[in-house]
C-alpha cells in the first residue's frame, strides 16, 4: 500500500509565503513524476507544477516566477515553495505521484488560504 501525506498549508496574508510538503510512504520501488495540483471552490482541479525524477520541472503560467517545486528522491518527498501569494491562490492543494509498478496516487489535500 502507498500513502501520500501533505503538510504545510494554512492561512497567509497576500504577499506572504508557504512551503508545502508531500511525503510518499509504503511499498515504493521508485517514483517518476510528482506534482502539485489545486482546486478552488466551484472550479476544476488544475495543475500547479510537476517535477520528474531527473528534476525537470513544469509550471502553470499563473504561478511561474512565484512558486518553486523540488523533490528529495531519498525521502520520496516533493515540496512546493510558494512566494508572493495572491488571494486567487486560495485552494485545496493536492500532491500526486506516479509510483513505478503501483500507479498514480493522490494525497488527501491541504488547504491554503490567502487573505488579509
C-alpha positions in Angstrom: 0.0 0.0 0.0 1.2 3.5 -0.8 0.2 6.7 1.1 0.9 10.4 0.3 0.7 12.8 3.2 0.7 16.6 2.6 1.5 19.2 5.2 2.3 22.9 5.3 -1.0 24.6 4.4 -2.6 27.4 6.3 -3.7 31.0 6.3 -1.3 33.6 5.0 -1.6 37.3 4.0 -1.3 38.4 0.4 2.4 38.7 -0.5 3.3 36.0 2.1 4.9 32.6 1.6 4.2 29.0 2.5 6.0 25.7 1.9 4.0 22.6 1.2 5.5 19.1 1.6 4.2 15.7 0.4 5.8 12.5 1.6 5.2 9.2 0.0 5.4 6.0 2.1 4.7 2.3 1.8 5.7 -0.2 -0.8 7.7 2.0 -3.1 10.3 0.9 -5.6 10.7 4.3 -7.2 8.7 7.3 -8.2 8.7 9.0 -11.6 6.8 12.3 -11.9 5.5 14.0 -8.8 3.3 17.1 -8.9 1.1 19.6 -7.2 -2.5 20.4 -8.2 -5.1 22.7 -6.7 -8.8 23.0 -6.6 -10.6 26.2 -5.7 -14.3 26.2 -4.7 -16.6 25.8 -7.7 -13.6 25.2 -10.0 -12.0 22.1 -11.6 -8.7 20.7 -10.2 -5.8 22.3 -12.1 -2.1 21.6 -12.5 0.2 23.8 -10.5 3.6 22.2 -11.1 5.3 18.9 -11.8 8.8 17.5 -11.5 10.4 14.4 -12.9 12.8 12.1 -11.1 15.6 13.8 -13.0 14.5 17.3 -11.9 12.8 18.6 -15.0 10.0 21.0 -13.9 6.8 22.4 -15.4 4.7 25.2 -14.1 1.3 26.7 -14.7 1.6 30.1 -16.2 -0.3 31.6 -13.2 2.5 30.5 -10.8 5.6 30.9 -12.9 8.2 33.1 -11.1 6.4 32.8 -7.7 6.3 29.0 -7.0 9.1 26.5 -7.0 8.7 22.7 -7.0 11.5 20.5 -5.7 12.0 16.9 -4.5 14.1 14.8 -2.3 14.3 11.4 -4.0 15.9 9.7 -1.0 12.9 10.8 1.2 10.3 10.2 -1.5 9.1 13.8 -0.8 8.1 16.7 -3.0 7.9 20.3 -2.0 6.2 23.4 -3.2 7.7 26.8 -2.1 5.0 29.4 -2.7 6.0 33.1 -2.6 4.2 36.3 -3.3 0.9 34.6 -2.7 -2.3 36.1 -4.0 -5.9 35.6 -2.9 -6.5 33.7 -6.2 -4.1 31.1 -5.0 -6.6 30.1 -2.3 -7.5 26.4 -2.9 -7.0 22.9 -1.6 -3.6 21.7 -2.8 -3.1 18.1 -3.7 0.1 16.2 -4.5 0.2 13.4 -7.0 2.8 10.8 -7.6 3.4 8.2 -10.3 4.7 5.2 -8.3 6.6 2.8 -10.5 4.7 -0.6 -10.7 2.0 0.8 -8.4 0.2 3.5 -10.4 -1.0 7.0 -9.7 -1.6 8.2 -6.1 -3.1 11.4 -4.7 -2.7 12.9 -1.3 -5.7 14.0 0.9 -5.2 17.7 0.2 -4.1 20.6 2.3 -6.0 24.0 2.5 -4.2 27.2 1.5 -6.0 30.4 2.2 -4.6 33.8 1.2 -6.5 36.6 2.9 -5.9 39.7 4.8 
